[in-house]
Amino acid sequence: MPTEEAGWADRALASVWDRVSGTAGEVGPRFPLYAAPDTGAWRTTSRGSWTGGFWAGLLWLRALSSGDPEHRKAAADCTQRLRYWVEQDTATRGLVLWYGTALAAGPGGDKAAAELREEAARACLAAYQPELGLVPWGDAFGGPRLLARADGVPGLVPLLARAPGGGKAAAYSHLTRHLGVCLSEDPPRPAWQARTHGAWTACPEPAPGWSRTAAWLLLAVADGLRWFGDEDAGLRKAASHLAALRLAPEAKLILPAQEAQPDGPVDTSAAAIEAVAAVKLAALARATGDEQEGDRLAARGRLILHRLTEVHLSPAGALQDGCYDAERGLATRHELIWGDFFLAWGLALITGLTEPFTM
C-alpha cells in the first residue's frame, strides 16, 4: 500500500484501538451493542445477542496489532463467553461464532477458541435441514423460525464448511439457497419464509432496500468463492451481480439505511461490511490472474474505508452514523459494534495486519 494511504489508515486504526480500550473498560464482562452519538455511552447485553462475536473479533484485532499479552487474554476470555450461543437455535451463530473465533487463528493461535469454533461448526451442521437446503433462521430471537435471511449467511458458510461429515456440502447449499431466494427480486429481498413443497414467500421485514442486504450477501459469496472455487458459475454470477449493485464505480459509497427513505439516516456499518467484501473479492480476482479486476475492487474497498474514516470516524475512534433498525427508529445514527469491527478489519486488511482469508 502506498505510504500516503498507509498514513491515514494507520492513524485511523490507532484511533479505533483507543476506542476499543475505552469500551473494554466501560463494559467489563458485558458486550457492547450500540452507543449514542452525543455521549458515546454503550448500550450493552449480558450474552452479546447476535453481535457478540464482533466485540470478540475487535479484541482479537487489537491483540494482533499490539502484541500485548493482556489484550490477548481479554480477547480469549471474551471469546469463551460466546459459548452460550453454540446450542442456540439461530443462523446468526455464523456471525457470533465465526467472527468471534476466526481471528484467534493469528500467530500462535488460541487452542480454546479453535475448540469452540469446531464445536460450533458441528452444532450448526446438526441444525442443517436438507429439505430446506439451509440452516433455518431459528427462533432464538422470536418470530417464525423457518426463514432464509441475508444476515443468516455470512460467517455460517466458513463455519459450516469446517464441520466433518458433510459440512462443506451443507455450507454450499446454505449459501446458494439464500442467494437464489434473495436475488430473485430486484432489489434483493433480505427475508423469505419457507412454505410447503419447496416454495418460499417473501417477508415484509426487513423491507427490500435494506442497506445491509447486499453487504451481507457480498461477504458470504466472497467466502463461498474461497471455499468452493471460482469455477462455480452460479457463485461467480451472484458475485458479479452483487458487485455491480454495490461495488461499481458509480454506486454510492454509503447507502441510506432504507432505500425508500433517501433523506433518512445512512448506514455506515453496511459500507464497512462492503469494504471488507471488496478486499476479499479483490484477493480472489488476483489469485485467478485477473489483476485488473483485483486492483479495481481493492481500490473500491480503500475508497469506502477512506470515506468512513474521513467523514464518519469521531476523534475518539467511533464509527458513527450507523443505523441499527430504521423501520423501528432504533439507534438510527449511532456507533454500532459490528460497524466498528468491519471498519477495523478493513483497515487491518489494507495495512497488512491481517490477510483477507484467515484460514
Legacy VTK file of the C-alpha trace (Angstrom):
# vtk DataFile Version 3.0
C-alpha trace
ASCII
DATASET POLYDATA
POINTS 359 float
0.000 0.000 0.000
1.400 3.475 -0.879
2.858 5.443 2.024
0.209 8.167 1.888
-2.536 5.541 2.208
-0.721 3.729 4.976
-0.614 7.013 6.884
-4.343 7.669 7.011
-5.224 4.017 7.574
-2.677 3.580 10.363
-3.857 6.759 12.052
-7.465 5.616 11.848
-6.570 2.219 13.298
-4.719 3.816 16.196
-7.829 5.857 16.948
-10.026 2.753 16.777
-7.747 0.878 19.205
-8.062 3.736 21.676
-11.832 3.466 21.415
-11.713 -0.319 21.861
-9.646 0.057 25.018
-12.029 2.653 26.382
-15.006 0.454 25.539
-13.414 -2.546 27.247
-13.001 -0.539 30.411
-16.589 0.675 30.250
-18.428 -2.582 29.520
-16.393 -5.067 31.573
-17.738 -8.618 31.093
-20.791 -7.389 29.150
-20.984 -6.941 25.372
-21.331 -3.523 23.675
-24.175 -3.232 21.189
-24.570 0.410 20.161
-23.506 3.781 21.521
-25.306 7.110 21.491
-23.684 9.738 19.248
-23.868 12.510 21.864
-22.482 10.684 24.901
-20.654 7.688 23.449
-22.158 5.555 26.224
-22.772 1.958 25.233
-25.985 0.002 25.382
-24.798 -3.448 26.463
-26.058 -7.021 26.677
-25.069 -9.792 29.040
-24.658 -12.509 26.369
-23.873 -10.469 23.298
-27.033 -11.079 21.253
-26.216 -11.629 17.563
-23.381 -9.083 17.717
-21.185 -10.573 20.442
-18.732 -12.119 18.004
-17.871 -8.710 16.619
-16.746 -7.485 20.031
-14.580 -10.577 20.468
-13.259 -10.052 16.928
-12.351 -6.446 17.710
-10.472 -7.561 20.794
-8.544 -10.125 18.727
-7.663 -7.483 16.152
-6.401 -5.191 18.918
-4.328 -8.057 20.334
-2.833 -8.832 16.911
-1.937 -5.169 16.478
-0.434 -4.574 19.906
1.053 -7.963 20.740
0.134 -7.216 24.356
-0.466 -10.416 26.387
-3.191 -8.634 28.379
-5.007 -7.758 25.164
-4.740 -11.371 24.059
-6.141 -12.568 27.378
-9.062 -10.127 27.112
-9.866 -11.439 23.628
-9.620 -15.073 24.705
-11.817 -14.514 27.759
-14.444 -12.705 25.683
-14.469 -15.493 23.113
-15.222 -18.096 25.743
-18.222 -16.047 26.879
-19.735 -16.750 23.456
-20.091 -20.463 24.250
-23.748 -19.951 25.220
-24.588 -19.471 21.534
-23.322 -22.858 20.341
-26.617 -24.601 21.077
-28.987 -21.693 20.437
-31.406 -22.030 17.544
-30.229 -19.234 15.287
-28.424 -18.935 11.963
-26.681 -15.878 13.394
-24.336 -18.342 15.062
-22.257 -17.653 11.962
-21.936 -14.004 12.939
-21.285 -14.827 16.580
-19.070 -17.883 16.447
-17.127 -17.370 13.239
-16.217 -13.707 13.624
-15.670 -14.249 17.327
-13.137 -17.026 16.771
-11.587 -16.816 13.295
-9.129 -14.036 14.090
-7.847 -16.064 17.029
-6.064 -18.143 14.393
-3.329 -15.478 14.242
0.298 -16.005 15.283
0.459 -18.658 17.973
-3.243 -19.431 17.714
-5.639 -19.891 20.604
-6.493 -23.504 21.321
-9.673 -22.778 23.287
-11.034 -20.544 20.517
-10.233 -23.215 17.924
-12.064 -25.820 20.000
-15.084 -23.529 20.344
-15.089 -22.938 16.593
-15.052 -26.676 15.869
-17.814 -27.302 18.423
-19.907 -24.572 16.840
-19.329 -25.986 13.358
-20.667 -29.378 14.432
-23.703 -27.822 16.127
-24.549 -25.777 13.038
-24.261 -28.826 10.821
-26.663 -30.670 13.148
-29.134 -27.800 12.625
-28.927 -28.043 8.825
-32.243 -29.104 7.246
-31.675 -30.874 3.902
-35.308 -30.472 2.869
-34.871 -26.688 3.020
-31.274 -26.689 1.857
-30.151 -24.461 4.699
-29.784 -23.865 8.403
-33.042 -22.026 9.196
-33.068 -18.614 10.824
-34.275 -20.190 14.076
-36.380 -18.973 16.976
-33.723 -17.730 19.406
-34.898 -14.158 18.846
-38.600 -14.951 18.442
-40.776 -14.980 15.335
-41.003 -17.655 12.631
-38.005 -19.971 12.609
-38.185 -21.378 9.061
-36.773 -18.304 7.400
-33.964 -17.592 4.977
-32.393 -14.223 5.840
-29.413 -12.472 4.324
-27.869 -11.903 7.753
-28.024 -15.641 8.417
-25.425 -16.397 5.719
-22.106 -14.634 6.466
-19.898 -16.473 8.886
-22.058 -19.571 8.688
-20.567 -20.510 5.305
-16.952 -20.932 6.525
-18.160 -22.241 9.888
-20.288 -24.991 8.318
-17.627 -25.808 5.758
-15.244 -26.807 8.544
-17.608 -29.400 10.009
-16.672 -33.008 9.255
-19.258 -35.333 7.802
-20.936 -33.190 5.170
-20.219 -29.667 6.366
-18.832 -28.417 3.086
-21.875 -29.613 1.118
-24.207 -28.070 3.691
-22.320 -24.770 3.529
-22.611 -24.694 -0.258
-26.327 -25.470 -0.125
-26.933 -22.884 2.610
-25.203 -20.190 0.571
-26.765 -20.995 -2.789
-30.268 -21.332 -1.318
-30.026 -17.855 0.192
-28.590 -16.373 -2.987
-31.359 -17.984 -5.001
-34.218 -16.593 -2.967
-32.728 -13.215 -2.023
-31.624 -12.394 -5.578
-34.925 -13.493 -7.100
-36.168 -9.922 -6.645
-34.643 -6.562 -7.538
-33.587 -5.025 -5.232
-32.636 -8.184 -3.354
-35.176 -9.085 -0.693
-33.475 -9.956 2.604
-36.010 -12.344 4.181
-38.135 -15.262 2.973
-40.327 -17.785 4.772
-40.351 -21.467 3.845
-43.658 -22.969 2.708
-44.606 -26.453 1.577
-43.141 -28.264 -1.425
-40.053 -26.083 -1.642
-41.914 -22.786 -2.018
-40.792 -19.546 -0.401
-42.880 -16.496 0.492
-41.435 -13.002 0.676
-41.342 -11.463 4.170
-42.194 -7.781 4.621
-39.376 -7.165 7.136
-36.624 -6.267 6.683
-38.008 -4.491 3.651
-36.355 -4.590 0.231
-33.870 -1.756 0.036
-32.414 -2.539 3.466
-28.843 -1.288 3.441
-27.209 -4.466 4.741
-28.864 -6.960 2.362
-26.279 -6.792 -0.413
-23.483 -6.214 2.098
-24.110 -9.451 3.984
-24.560 -11.407 0.753
-21.349 -9.978 -0.742
-19.415 -11.016 2.328
-20.912 -14.513 2.203
-20.330 -15.039 -1.506
-16.690 -13.961 -1.153
-16.200 -16.684 1.441
-18.128 -19.096 -0.765
-15.814 -18.490 -3.696
-12.854 -19.037 -1.392
-14.205 -22.376 -0.154
-15.859 -23.757 -3.267
-13.635 -22.460 -6.002
-14.037 -19.847 -8.669
-15.090 -22.489 -11.185
-18.654 -22.404 -9.821
-20.552 -20.415 -12.446
-23.542 -19.767 -10.180
-21.436 -18.225 -7.443
-19.494 -16.151 -9.958
-22.756 -14.853 -11.432
-24.119 -13.948 -7.993
-20.864 -12.238 -7.040
-20.875 -10.226 -10.265
-24.499 -9.201 -9.764
-23.928 -8.057 -6.189
-20.685 -6.298 -7.091
-22.481 -4.449 -9.889
-25.059 -3.277 -7.352
-22.670 -2.095 -4.652
-19.042 -2.097 -5.804
-19.357 -0.455 -9.222
-17.630 2.932 -9.634
-20.953 4.771 -9.863
-22.504 3.122 -6.779
-22.942 5.272 -3.685
-20.215 4.706 -1.145
-22.649 4.879 1.767
-26.301 3.995 1.348
-29.377 5.226 3.183
-30.447 2.700 5.788
-33.629 2.226 3.736
-33.736 2.854 0.012
-37.316 4.133 0.364
-36.042 6.872 2.695
-33.278 8.571 0.678
-33.242 11.548 3.038
-33.281 9.356 6.131
-30.319 8.051 8.117
-27.401 6.427 6.338
-25.794 3.176 7.436
-22.020 3.295 7.748
-21.967 -0.273 9.065
-23.193 -1.579 5.694
-20.432 0.348 3.927
-17.804 -1.116 6.254
-19.037 -4.642 5.516
-18.908 -3.919 1.787
-15.340 -2.628 2.086
-14.205 -5.909 3.634
-16.088 -7.874 0.965
-14.411 -5.797 -1.759
-10.937 -6.536 -0.381
-11.753 -10.253 -0.151
-13.084 -10.338 -3.712
-10.025 -8.413 -4.881
-7.744 -11.086 -3.419
-9.750 -13.805 -5.164
-9.618 -11.997 -8.506
-5.849 -11.634 -8.274
-5.487 -15.285 -7.327
-7.173 -16.244 -10.605
-4.953 -13.904 -12.615
-7.418 -11.032 -13.069
-5.145 -8.280 -11.821
-7.245 -5.502 -13.347
-10.417 -6.553 -11.534
-8.427 -7.191 -8.391
-6.997 -3.680 -8.494
-10.433 -2.189 -9.145
-12.072 -3.981 -6.238
-9.189 -3.211 -3.883
-9.393 0.457 -4.835
-13.138 0.428 -4.161
-12.567 -1.056 -0.724
-9.920 1.556 0.101
-12.188 4.340 -1.157
-15.030 3.247 1.128
-12.701 2.953 4.111
-11.188 6.356 3.422
-14.622 7.987 3.255
-15.649 6.318 6.513
-12.526 7.465 8.332
-12.543 10.986 6.921
-16.230 11.761 7.375
-17.735 9.393 9.942
-14.952 8.432 12.370
-15.061 10.552 15.517
-11.857 11.898 17.081
-12.387 9.272 19.798
-12.279 6.433 17.228
-16.003 5.635 16.994
-17.563 4.884 13.613
-20.694 6.986 13.786
-23.836 7.208 11.634
-24.656 3.526 11.734
-28.309 2.533 11.685
-29.423 -0.448 13.751
-33.086 -0.502 12.638
-34.568 2.353 10.633
-38.035 0.776 10.471
-38.360 0.836 14.259
-36.385 4.008 14.797
-33.828 2.113 16.907
-30.297 3.527 17.170
-30.527 5.222 13.780
-27.418 7.446 13.949
-25.242 5.505 16.349
-21.938 3.766 16.738
-22.596 0.048 16.142
-20.251 -2.642 17.363
-20.288 -4.512 14.052
-19.603 -1.262 12.199
-16.524 -0.729 14.365
-15.436 -4.328 13.748
-15.702 -4.238 9.965
-14.046 -0.822 9.776
-11.157 -2.100 11.914
-10.923 -5.319 9.909
-10.954 -3.430 6.621
-8.180 -1.131 7.825
-6.262 -4.153 9.133
-6.540 -5.764 5.707
-5.267 -2.808 3.711
-2.391 -2.148 6.130
-1.303 -5.790 6.101
-2.114 -6.573 9.725
-4.315 -9.496 8.638
-4.989 -11.470 5.472
-8.329 -11.494 3.590
-8.900 -15.142 4.445
-7.627 -16.003 7.888
-7.909 -19.755 7.421
LINES 1 360
359 0 1 2 3 4 5 6 7 8 9 10 11 12 13 14 15 16 17 18 19 20 21 22 23 24 25 26 27 28 29 30 31 32 33 34 35 36 37 38 39 40 41 42 43 44 45 46 47 48 49 50 51 52 53 54 55 56 57 58 59 60 61 62 63 64 65 66 67 68 69 70 71 72 73 74 75 76 77 78 79 80 81 82 83 84 85 86 87 88 89 90 91 92 93 94 95 96 97 98 99 100 101 102 103 104 105 106 107 108 109 110 111 112 113 114 115 116 117 118 119 120 121 122 123 124 125 126 127 128 129 130 131 132 133 134 135 136 137 138 139 140 141 142 143 144 145 146 147 148 149 150 151 152 153 154 155 156 157 158 159 160 161 162 163 164 165 166 167 168 169 170 171 172 173 174 175 176 177 178 179 180 181 182 183 184 185 186 187 188 189 190 191 192 193 194 195 196 197 198 199 200 201 202 203 204 205 206 207 208 209 210 211 212 213 214 215 216 217 218 219 220 221 222 223 224 225 226 227 228 229 230 231 232 233 234 235 236 237 238 239 240 241 242 243 244 245 246 247 248 249 250 251 252 253 254 255 256 257 258 259 260 261 262 263 264 265 266 267 268 269 270 271 272 273 274 275 276 277 278 279 280 281 282 283 284 285 286 287 288 289 290 291 292 293 294 295 296 297 298 299 300 301 302 303 304 305 306 307 308 309 310 311 312 313 314 315 316 317 318 319 320 321 322 323 324 325 326 327 328 329 330 331 332 333 334 335 336 337 338 339 340 341 342 343 344 345 346 347 348 349 350 351 352 353 354 355 356 357 358
